[in-house]
Amino acid sequence: MNKAPLITAVQVGAPQHLVITWNTGETLDCDLTATISRYEALAPLADPTLFAHVAVEEWGHGLDWPDGLDMGADRLYQLCREQAGLFSPASFDGWIRNNQLSLSTAAEALGMTRRMIAHYRSGSRPIPKTVQLACIGWVALKKAA
């Protein structure tokens, strides 16, 4: 079974902004401003001093702050990719489900192997922008037919 991406490093950018390096080879910015303001449990992270004490969890499955505050890698990866305008594993899975495709039919539609579709869907490999554009084009062609 494929595993979700893991965090290998994190740096604090501007207040409530992180630069996260992933085991996929990607380094993505993450603006947590809206997330922090939306969830009361994360409100203490609005303090720049506390926010600056971010650390990668031991195995890379998330980020930790003092006082037991944490965020999981899977949600952070999705947020980073969405903010960068890229498909996340969840949005790619949504494309598959919305179009009632199996892994095999999705692979056929995009001219790829079933294995690569499974990697993209699980998040074990980053989804290239070309694949995102192919998905958009496939939907447009289907609607035009």
N, C-alpha and C positions, 0 to 999 in steps of 0.2 A: 504494500500500500504506500502511496506517495504521501509525503509529509508537507505540511504548510511551511512557508518560508520562515527562517529564523533570523533574529536580529544578531548581527555580529559587532556592531558599534553604534554609539549614539553621541551626538553633540548638540548642545543647546545653541540655537540660532538667536533670533529675536525673542522677546518675552512670549512664552507659550508656543514657541516654534522649535521643532527638532529637525535635525538632519540625521536620518537613520540609514545605516548600511545593512544590507540584507545578504544572506548566504547565496542569493540568486545572482549576485554581482551588481545589483542595483544600489544606488544611493539616492534616496528620495526625501524631499522636504515634507514636513507634516505640521500643519497649522492646527493646534489643539484648542484655539480660542473658543470656538463654538461648542466643542465637546465639554470643555471645562465649565462654560457658563450654563450648559444644558443640564448637567448632572450635579446635584447638590453634594454628593459624596466626593466629587473631584474639585469642589470649590477651593479647598486649600491650595491647589496648584496655581491659582491666580497670583499667589505670592511668588515673585521672581526668585527670591532666595531659596524657597523650598523647591520650586520648579528646577532650579539649577542643580539640585542634588539627584538628578535622574541617573539610574544605572541599569545596565542590561542584566536581566535575570540570569542566573548561573548557566542555564542551558540555552538561552536565547529565545525562550518562548514568550517573552514580554519585557516590559520595563517596570522598574520599581522606584518608588520614592520613599522617603522616611514616613513613619506613622502608618505603614501598611498600605499605602496607596500604590496601585499598579494598573497596568493596561496590557491586554494580551496582544501578542504579535499578529495573530490572524486579523483582528480588527484594525490594528495600526497599518498593516500592509494594505488592506482594502482602502482605508482612508487615504493613505499616501498615494496610491495609484489613482483613486478618484480625483484627488486634488491636482494631480499631474495631468488629468485628462486622459488617462489610460484605463483600459479594461482591468478590472480586478477579477480574481477567480469567481467571486459572487456574481459580478455582472456578466461574465462569460457563461457561467452556469445559467443565468437568467435568459440569455440569448438562446441557449440550447433548449431550455424548458419552454420558453415562449413560442418557439418554432416547432415544438413537439419532435425534437430530434433525439436520436440515440447517439452514443459516442461514434458509432460506425457511420450513421448518416451525416452527422456533423463533419466527420473527417472527409467523407465523400464530397459534401457541399463546399468545403474549403480547400480540397485538393491536398489534404494532409493525411498523416497516419493516425490511426485510432489512438496510438500510444501518446502522440504529441497532444491530441485533444484532451486526453486524460491528465497529462501533466499540467496543461493550462487550467483545466477545471479544478484541479486540486491545489494549484498554487505552487507546485514544486518547481515550475519553470516560469519565468516572467512571460507575459503575453506581449509579443511585439505589436507595435502600432499597426503594422501591415495586416496582422490578423484581425485587429479591431476594425480596420477599414474594410477588409474582406467581408466581415460579418455585416457591416452596415450596407455594403454593396449587394450582398446576397439577399438581404431583406428588401432592398429597393427593387431588385430584379424580380423577386417573387411577387411583389405588389404590382409591378408593371405588367406581369404576365396575365 
